[in-house]
Amino acid sequence: MPPLVQDLERRTFDYFWELGNPVNGLVPDRWPTPSASSIAAVGFGLTAYGVGVERGWISREQAVDRTLATLRFFARAPQGRNEQGASGYKGFFYHFLEMDNGLRAGSNELSTVDTALLLGGVLFAQTYYDRDDRKEDEIRRLAEKIYGRVEWPWAQERKPLISMGWKPEEGALKHDWQGYNEALLVYVLALGSPTHPVGKDAYDAWTSTYDRTWGKFHGDEHLSFPPLFGHQYSHVWIDFRGIRDDYMRKRGIDYFENSRRAVYSQRSYAIENPSGWKGYGKDVWGLTASDGPVDASFDFDGQTRLFRTYAPRGAGIEYTLDDGTIVPTAAAGSIAFAPEIAIPAITEMHERYGGYIYGEYGFLDAFNPSFDFAEAKLHHGKITPIGWVDGDYLGIDQGPIVLMIENHRSEFIWQVMRRNPHIRRGLQRAGFSGGWLDALPKARAAEAAPGKDG
């Protein structure tokens, strides 16, 4: 493993360890700009602490104490329909919580997908901390409580699909999770619930829209979702190699291979660079949801171009949203899918731009070599000699970097999660079979224990 990738993993881990609130475990959505906590970032953090133990960056006792503080908070946080003074409702949690008291921040939504990303970390903790020890036993018990009380059928406002969320002021959000995107994890967790599961019809409805976005994009045939985070998030916790649901059996591949093709298609898009943006090429690529400089149009290369602040950047069958902003987590978080192109991208971005985009916690969220308009009133970041550079790190973009680097190095998180009964149950109820999912119940637990590379 190149020293730079090891350094990137460590720095990105430090985002969660150093910025997380040790009292309640909440992790900021972004830094250094003051922000609320993102519950998805908490899920990534809970998982990263185990990586820190395995790598020797923190002690197991330190990780246990931080994890226990986090799970105690979420197990006891107030739930209710009230607009203020609650952290969640029906077992779900608000997307953003105040860093100090953990209550709903502003008027943001109760989020089903962000709750699922939080639960990914909760269930990782449940399985990883497996010792016969009072604190680790409490972790396992609290994890079961937090997961078990989520009322997934309540979120099926328009059955059998699962709604994106809810607000006390207006009820269920108007949109449901339909495939393919990051909500694959939502459906696996909803199906796997030991207390409030949804039926298989929910998963069938989720996959029923897949054919709309199956096709060839820049040379690679796959199930498209333009921003690469949609190909990363569920794979952080679930090893999809060699296991297939009905849809992927029909297509003759698995979701891991699908994501590998999506990564290659994005790189091919960058090489072709149809919009002529600066910097794009075989080793500088990557579009995903990220910060951006402004919401305004400027003249670039003789054409009026619209630039965006935070937006779901991506390139795929559904749409292309590309304003020249490159997002390091798109390539770095894809390292497990395609290390042969992700590692050169990490290396080239660091060599070419590192003095401006690589800092205390690794890569800043995004940069845009094409945006050098000094007169612009920037929403984020600043203009530098290499163009616009974000000023913040984002927790939900840091998470896939550290965790997918570790999955590439040692398969650590995947191996832990293979042993979680809720994950296995959810996958089996969704119709997955093959590979480790069929073999694991017959294998000894020791054979599924976390490994580590040199």
C-alpha positions as CSV (number, residue, x, y, z in Angstrom):
1,M,0.0,0.0,0.0
2,P,1.6,3.3,-1.0
3,P,2.6,5.5,2.0
4,L,0.4,8.3,0.7
5,V,-2.7,6.1,0.8
6,Q,-1.8,5.0,4.3
7,D,-1.3,8.6,5.3
8,L,-4.7,9.6,3.8
9,E,-6.4,6.8,5.7
10,R,-4.9,8.0,9.0
11,R,-5.7,11.7,8.4
12,T,-9.2,10.9,7.4
13,F,-9.7,8.7,10.5
14,D,-8.5,11.6,12.6
15,Y,-11.4,13.7,11.4
16,F,-13.8,11.4,13.2
17,W,-11.7,10.8,16.3
18,E,-10.5,14.4,16.9
19,L,-13.7,16.3,16.0
20,G,-16.3,13.9,17.4
21,N,-17.9,15.0,20.7
22,P,-16.5,12.6,23.3
23,V,-19.6,13.2,25.5
24,N,-22.3,12.2,23.1
25,G,-20.3,10.8,20.1
26,L,-21.8,13.3,17.6
27,V,-19.6,14.1,14.6
28,P,-19.8,17.4,12.8
29,D,-21.2,17.5,9.3
30,R,-18.3,19.7,8.2
31,W,-15.1,21.4,9.6
32,P,-13.8,24.0,10.2
33,T,-17.0,25.9,9.3
34,P,-19.2,25.5,12.4
35,S,-22.0,23.0,11.8
36,A,-24.5,20.6,13.3
37,S,-23.8,16.9,13.5
38,S,-24.6,14.6,10.6
39,I,-26.0,11.3,11.8
40,A,-24.6,9.6,8.7
41,A,-21.1,10.9,9.7
42,V,-21.7,9.4,13.2
43,G,-22.3,6.0,11.5
44,F,-19.0,6.3,9.5
45,G,-17.3,7.4,12.7
46,L,-18.5,4.4,14.7
47,T,-17.0,2.2,12.1
48,A,-13.8,4.2,11.8
49,Y,-13.1,3.7,15.5
50,G,-12.7,-0.1,14.9
51,V,-10.3,0.7,12.1
52,G,-8.3,2.8,14.5
53,V,-8.1,-0.1,16.9
54,E,-6.9,-2.5,14.2
55,R,-4.3,-0.1,12.9
56,G,-3.0,0.8,16.4
57,W,-4.0,4.4,16.2
58,I,-6.2,4.2,19.3
59,S,-6.6,1.5,22.0
60,R,-9.6,-0.8,22.1
61,E,-10.6,0.8,25.4
62,Q,-10.6,4.3,23.9
63,A,-12.8,3.0,21.0
64,V,-15.1,1.2,23.4
65,D,-15.6,4.4,25.5
66,R,-16.3,6.6,22.5
67,T,-18.7,4.0,21.0
68,L,-20.5,3.5,24.3
69,A,-21.0,7.3,24.7
70,T,-22.4,7.4,21.2
71,L,-24.8,4.5,21.7
72,R,-25.9,5.7,25.1
73,F,-26.8,9.0,23.6
74,F,-28.8,7.5,20.7
75,A,-30.6,5.0,22.9
76,R,-31.7,7.7,25.3
77,A,-32.2,10.7,23.0
78,P,-35.8,12.0,23.1
79,Q,-38.2,10.8,20.4
80,G,-41.5,12.4,19.6
81,R,-43.7,14.3,17.1
82,N,-42.8,17.7,18.5
83,E,-41.1,20.1,16.1
84,Q,-38.4,21.0,18.6
85,G,-36.9,19.2,21.6
86,A,-36.6,15.8,20.0
87,S,-33.8,13.9,18.2
88,G,-36.1,11.6,16.2
89,Y,-39.3,9.8,16.0
90,K,-40.4,6.2,15.5
91,G,-36.8,5.0,15.9
92,F,-35.5,7.2,13.1
93,F,-33.4,10.3,13.7
94,Y,-33.2,13.7,12.2
95,H,-30.5,14.2,9.5
96,F,-28.8,16.9,11.5
97,L,-28.6,17.2,15.3
98,E,-27.1,20.0,17.4
99,M,-23.5,19.0,18.4
100,D,-24.0,19.8,22.0
101,N,-27.5,18.6,23.1
102,G,-28.2,16.3,20.1
103,L,-31.6,17.8,19.4
104,R,-33.0,18.5,15.9
105,A,-31.1,21.2,14.3
106,G,-33.3,23.9,12.7
107,S,-36.2,22.4,10.6
108,N,-34.3,19.5,8.9
109,E,-36.0,16.3,8.0
110,L,-36.2,12.9,9.8
111,S,-34.1,11.0,7.3
112,T,-34.5,7.3,6.5
113,V,-31.2,7.0,4.6
114,D,-29.2,8.9,7.1
115,T,-30.7,6.8,9.8
116,A,-29.6,3.7,7.8
117,L,-26.0,5.0,7.5
118,L,-26.0,5.6,11.3
119,L,-27.3,2.1,11.8
120,G,-24.4,0.7,9.6
121,G,-22.0,2.0,12.3
122,V,-24.3,0.8,15.1
123,L,-24.4,-2.7,13.8
124,F,-20.7,-2.7,13.1
125,A,-20.2,-1.9,16.7
126,Q,-22.6,-4.6,17.8
127,T,-20.5,-7.3,16.0
128,Y,-17.0,-5.9,16.4
129,Y,-17.1,-5.5,20.2
130,D,-17.6,-9.1,21.0
131,R,-15.7,-9.7,24.2
132,D,-17.1,-11.0,27.4
133,D,-16.8,-7.6,29.1
134,R,-19.3,-5.3,30.8
135,K,-18.8,-2.3,28.5
136,E,-18.7,-4.4,25.3
137,D,-21.8,-6.2,26.4
138,E,-23.6,-2.9,26.9
139,I,-22.5,-1.9,23.4
140,R,-24.1,-5.0,21.9
141,R,-27.3,-4.5,24.0
142,L,-27.7,-0.8,23.1
143,A,-27.1,-1.5,19.4
144,E,-29.9,-4.1,19.4
145,K,-32.2,-1.6,21.1
146,I,-31.4,1.2,18.7
147,Y,-31.9,-0.9,15.6
148,G,-34.9,-2.9,16.9
149,R,-37.0,0.1,17.7
150,V,-36.9,1.6,14.1
151,E,-40.4,1.3,12.8
152,W,-39.7,0.7,9.1
153,P,-43.3,0.1,8.0
154,W,-44.3,3.5,9.4
155,A,-42.0,5.0,6.7
156,Q,-43.9,3.3,3.9
157,E,-46.2,6.2,3.3
158,R,-46.9,5.0,-0.2
159,K,-46.6,1.3,0.2
160,P,-44.6,-0.7,-0.5
161,L,-41.8,1.8,-1.1
162,I,-40.0,3.5,1.7
163,S,-40.2,7.3,2.0
164,M,-37.1,9.4,2.0
165,G,-38.2,11.0,5.3
166,W,-40.7,13.0,7.4
167,K,-41.2,16.3,9.0
168,P,-43.5,17.1,11.9
169,E,-44.6,20.2,10.1
170,E,-45.8,18.5,7.0
171,G,-45.7,14.7,7.4
172,A,-44.0,12.3,5.0
173,L,-41.7,13.7,2.3
174,K,-43.1,13.5,-1.2
175,H,-40.5,11.2,-2.6
176,D,-39.7,7.5,-2.0
177,W,-36.6,5.5,-2.4
178,Q,-36.5,3.9,-5.8
179,G,-33.5,2.1,-7.3
180,Y,-30.7,2.4,-7.9
181,N,-28.9,4.6,-5.4
182,E,-27.4,4.7,-1.9
183,A,-30.7,3.5,-0.4
184,L,-29.8,-0.2,-1.1
185,L,-28.7,-0.2,2.5
186,V,-32.1,1.2,3.6
187,Y,-33.9,-1.7,2.1
188,V,-31.5,-4.4,3.5
189,L,-31.8,-3.0,7.0
190,A,-35.6,-2.6,6.7
191,L,-36.0,-6.2,5.6
192,G,-33.6,-7.4,8.3
193,S,-35.3,-5.9,11.2
194,P,-36.1,-8.4,14.0
195,T,-39.0,-6.3,15.2
196,H,-40.5,-4.0,12.5
197,P,-39.5,-5.4,9.1
198,V,-41.0,-4.5,5.7
199,G,-42.0,-7.2,3.3
200,K,-40.2,-8.5,0.2
201,D,-42.6,-6.4,-1.9
202,A,-40.8,-3.3,-0.7
203,Y,-37.5,-4.6,-2.2
204,D,-39.2,-5.8,-5.4
205,A,-40.7,-2.3,-5.8
206,W,-37.3,-0.8,-5.2
207,T,-35.6,-2.9,-8.0
208,S,-38.6,-2.6,-10.4
209,T,-37.3,0.7,-11.7
210,Y,-33.7,-0.5,-12.3
211,D,-34.2,-1.1,-16.1
212,R,-34.7,2.6,-16.6
213,T,-31.0,3.2,-15.7
214,W,-29.4,0.1,-17.0
215,G,-27.2,0.7,-20.0
216,K,-23.9,1.6,-21.4
217,F,-22.3,4.9,-20.3
218,H,-18.8,5.8,-21.6
219,G,-18.0,2.2,-22.5
220,D,-19.2,0.3,-19.5
221,E,-22.6,-1.3,-19.2
222,H,-24.0,-1.1,-15.7
223,L,-26.8,0.1,-13.5
224,S,-26.2,3.8,-13.4
225,F,-26.3,6.3,-10.6
226,P,-24.4,9.5,-11.5
227,P,-22.7,10.5,-8.2
228,L,-20.2,7.9,-7.0
229,F,-21.4,8.1,-3.4
230,G,-24.4,6.1,-4.4
231,H,-22.0,3.3,-5.4
232,Q,-20.0,3.6,-2.2
233,Y,-22.2,4.0,0.8
234,S,-23.9,0.6,1.0
235,H,-20.6,-1.1,0.1
236,V,-18.9,0.3,3.1
237,W,-20.7,-2.2,5.3
238,I,-21.8,-4.9,2.9
239,D,-19.5,-7.1,0.9
240,F,-21.5,-7.5,-2.3
241,R,-18.8,-9.6,-4.0
242,G,-20.2,-12.9,-5.2
243,I,-23.7,-12.4,-3.8
244,R,-26.6,-11.5,-6.1
245,D,-30.3,-10.7,-5.9
246,D,-32.8,-11.6,-8.6
247,Y,-32.0,-8.6,-10.7
248,M,-28.3,-9.0,-10.7
249,R,-28.6,-12.7,-11.4
250,K,-30.5,-11.8,-14.5
251,R,-27.7,-9.4,-15.5
252,G,-24.9,-11.8,-14.7
253,I,-22.9,-9.6,-12.4
254,D,-23.0,-8.5,-8.8
255,Y,-23.3,-5.0,-7.2
256,F,-19.6,-4.9,-6.6
257,E,-18.8,-5.4,-10.3
258,N,-21.6,-2.9,-11.1
259,S,-19.8,-0.3,-9.0
260,R,-16.5,-1.1,-10.5
261,R,-17.9,-0.4,-14.0
262,A,-19.5,2.8,-12.7
263,V,-16.1,4.0,-11.5
264,Y,-14.5,3.1,-14.9
265,S,-17.2,4.9,-16.8
266,Q,-16.6,8.1,-14.7
267,R,-12.9,7.9,-15.5
268,S,-13.6,7.5,-19.2
269,Y,-16.0,10.5,-19.0
270,A,-13.2,12.6,-17.5
271,I,-10.7,11.4,-20.1
272,E,-13.1,12.4,-22.9
273,N,-13.9,15.6,-20.9
274,P,-16.8,16.7,-23.2
275,S,-17.1,20.1,-21.5
276,G,-13.4,20.9,-21.8
277,W,-12.8,21.6,-18.1
278,K,-9.3,22.2,-16.8
279,G,-7.3,19.4,-15.2
280,Y,-9.5,16.4,-16.2
281,G,-7.7,13.3,-17.4
282,K,-7.0,9.6,-16.7
283,D,-5.6,10.4,-13.3
284,V,-7.7,13.4,-12.3
285,W,-11.4,12.5,-12.2
286,G,-14.3,12.0,-9.9
287,L,-17.8,13.5,-9.6
288,T,-20.1,13.0,-6.6
289,A,-22.2,15.2,-4.3
290,S,-20.0,17.9,-2.9
291,D,-19.4,21.6,-2.2
292,G,-18.9,24.0,-5.0
293,P,-17.9,27.6,-5.4
294,V,-21.1,29.6,-6.3
295,D,-24.6,29.3,-7.7
296,A,-23.9,31.6,-10.7
297,S,-22.9,31.7,-14.3
298,F,-19.6,32.9,-15.7
299,D,-18.0,32.9,-19.1
300,F,-15.6,30.0,-19.4
301,D,-13.7,29.3,-22.7
302,G,-16.1,31.5,-24.7
303,Q,-19.3,29.9,-23.3
304,T,-21.6,30.8,-20.4
305,R,-21.3,28.1,-17.8
306,L,-23.4,27.6,-14.7
307,F,-21.5,26.7,-11.5
308,R,-23.1,25.3,-8.4
309,T,-22.5,25.3,-4.6
310,Y,-23.4,22.0,-2.9
311,A,-24.9,19.7,-5.6
312,P,-25.2,16.0,-6.6
313,R,-22.4,16.2,-9.2
314,G,-22.2,13.1,-11.3
315,A,-22.2,11.6,-14.8
316,G,-24.5,8.7,-15.8
317,I,-27.4,7.7,-17.8
318,E,-29.9,9.7,-15.8
319,Y,-28.1,13.0,-16.0
320,T,-24.7,14.7,-16.0
321,L,-24.1,17.5,-13.6
322,D,-20.5,18.7,-14.1
323,D,-19.3,22.2,-13.5
324,G,-15.6,21.4,-13.4
325,T,-15.6,20.6,-9.7
326,I,-13.4,17.6,-8.8
327,V,-14.2,15.7,-5.6
328,P,-11.4,13.6,-4.2
329,T,-13.7,11.2,-2.3
330,A,-15.2,10.1,-5.6
331,A,-11.9,8.4,-6.5
332,A,-10.5,7.7,-3.1
333,G,-13.7,6.2,-1.8
334,S,-13.8,3.9,-4.9
335,I,-10.4,2.3,-4.1
336,A,-11.9,-1.0,-3.1
337,F,-13.7,-1.2,-6.5
338,A,-10.9,-0.3,-8.8
339,P,-7.6,0.3,-6.9
340,E,-5.6,0.2,-10.2
341,I,-7.2,3.5,-11.2
342,A,-8.1,5.0,-7.8
343,I,-4.6,4.9,-6.4
344,P,-3.0,6.7,-9.4
345,A,-5.8,9.3,-9.0
346,I,-5.1,9.9,-5.3
347,T,-1.4,10.1,-6.2
348,E,-1.8,12.5,-9.1
349,M,-4.2,14.8,-7.3
350,H,-1.8,15.0,-4.3
351,E,1.2,15.6,-6.5
352,R,-0.4,18.2,-8.7
353,Y,-2.6,20.1,-6.2
354,G,-1.7,18.8,-2.8
355,G,-0.2,22.0,-1.5
356,Y,-3.7,23.5,-1.7
357,I,-6.1,20.6,-1.3
358,Y,-4.4,18.2,1.2
359,G,-4.2,19.1,4.8
360,E,-4.8,18.1,8.4
361,Y,-7.6,15.6,7.7
362,G,-6.6,14.6,4.1
363,F,-8.2,16.0,1.0
364,L,-10.4,19.0,1.4
365,D,-13.9,18.3,0.0
366,A,-13.6,19.6,-3.5
367,F,-11.7,21.8,-5.9
368,N,-12.2,23.4,-9.3
369,P,-9.2,24.2,-11.5
370,S,-11.5,25.9,-14.0
371,F,-13.0,28.4,-11.6
372,D,-10.6,31.3,-11.1
373,F,-13.1,34.2,-11.2
374,A,-11.7,36.6,-8.6
375,E,-14.8,38.7,-8.7
376,A,-17.1,35.9,-7.6
377,K,-18.8,36.1,-4.2
378,L,-18.0,32.6,-3.0
379,H,-20.3,30.5,-1.0
380,H,-17.5,28.1,0.1
381,G,-13.7,28.1,-0.1
382,K,-11.3,30.5,-1.8
383,I,-9.6,31.2,-5.1
384,T,-6.0,29.9,-5.1
385,P,-3.3,29.7,-7.8
386,I,-4.8,26.3,-8.8
387,G,-8.4,27.7,-9.0
388,W,-11.2,27.3,-6.5
389,V,-10.5,25.2,-3.4
390,D,-13.1,24.3,-0.7
391,G,-12.3,25.3,2.8
392,D,-14.0,22.4,4.5
393,Y,-13.9,18.7,5.1
394,L,-17.3,16.9,5.0
395,G,-17.9,14.0,7.3
396,I,-20.0,12.1,4.7
397,D,-17.2,12.3,2.2
398,Q,-14.5,11.5,4.7
399,G,-16.3,8.3,5.7
400,P,-16.0,6.4,2.4
401,I,-12.3,7.4,2.1
402,V,-11.1,5.8,5.4
403,L,-13.5,2.9,5.4
404,M,-13.1,1.8,1.7
405,I,-9.3,2.2,2.0
406,E,-9.5,-0.3,4.9
407,N,-11.8,-2.6,3.0
408,H,-9.3,-2.6,0.2
409,R,-6.3,-3.2,2.5
410,S,-7.8,-5.9,4.7
411,E,-11.5,-6.4,4.1
412,F,-11.9,-5.6,7.8
413,I,-15.3,-4.0,7.8
414,W,-16.7,-6.5,5.3
415,Q,-15.5,-9.4,7.4
416,V,-17.0,-8.0,10.6
417,M,-20.3,-7.3,8.9
418,R,-20.6,-10.7,7.4
419,R,-21.1,-12.0,10.9
420,N,-23.9,-9.6,11.8
421,P,-27.2,-11.6,11.8
422,H,-29.3,-8.6,10.9
423,I,-27.3,-7.9,7.8
424,R,-27.4,-11.6,6.7
425,R,-31.2,-11.7,7.4
426,G,-31.9,-8.6,5.4
427,L,-29.8,-9.8,2.4
428,Q,-31.5,-13.2,2.5
429,R,-35.0,-11.7,2.7
430,A,-34.1,-9.5,-0.3
431,G,-33.3,-12.6,-2.3
432,F,-29.6,-12.5,-2.2
433,S,-27.7,-15.8,-2.3
434,G,-24.3,-17.2,-3.3
435,G,-20.7,-16.6,-2.1
436,W,-20.0,-15.9,1.5
437,L,-23.8,-15.5,2.3
438,D,-24.3,-19.2,1.6
439,A,-21.0,-20.4,3.0
440,L,-20.8,-18.4,6.2
441,P,-23.4,-20.3,8.3
442,K,-21.4,-23.5,7.7
443,A,-18.0,-21.8,8.5
444,R,-16.4,-21.5,11.9
445,A,-16.5,-18.0,13.4
446,A,-12.7,-17.9,13.4
447,E,-12.7,-18.2,9.6
448,A,-14.7,-15.0,9.4
449,A,-12.6,-13.1,11.9
450,P,-11.2,-9.7,10.8
451,G,-7.9,-9.9,9.0
452,K,-5.1,-7.3,8.6
453,D,-2.5,-6.7,6.0
454,G,1.1,-6.0,6.7
